[in-house]
Amino acid sequence: MELIRHDWGSLRAMGGEAERVPESILTLVSSEAEDDALAAYWELENYVVVQGQLFEASQYVVPVLLAALAEEISRAARKAVLELLFQLVSGESDIEEVERGNPDLGPICRKNAQEGIWIIYQELCSGHYDLARDILEIIDEDRDRFAHFVDAYPHGKRKKQRGRIG
């Protein structure tokens, strides 16, 4: 549903319009094998984000990736989605985007990711700890919350609390 909200052909990506983004994302999130997930990942990396440089479509990809993480997807797809999300939230506007009046794509991607922060925290607690931690380190402005979760869930495993069962 999140994919069809946008006219991808009217959005910019590296080298032109972003019309192939929906197909690439669908391929990514439906991947079962790591090789397939990586191939789909590279269709998006180097297209909506290139070496940390963001293009217009990137801001709309972030909510789609968060929606995908809320679904049942393979471990390989989940890892690739998180890696792409990390690239998006750590990027900044490409010089071409700045010249076109889009200097704030980095902050917009980070804000969009903050809207799904609990999905990322779920990954920290039970999924791909390192990738989730890296994303949260960038997007979570509540440093006390971030430190609390990192301490309570080292590498995705809940610490045993003294005096508590479970």
Secondary structure by P-SEA (a helix, b strand, c coil): cccccccccccccccccccaaaaaaaaaaacccaaaaaaaaaaaaaacccccccccaaaaaaaaaaaaaaccccaaaaaaaaaaaaaaaaccccaaaaaaccccaaaaaaaaaaaaaaaaaaaaaccaaaaaaaaaaccccaaaaaaaaaaacccccccccccccc
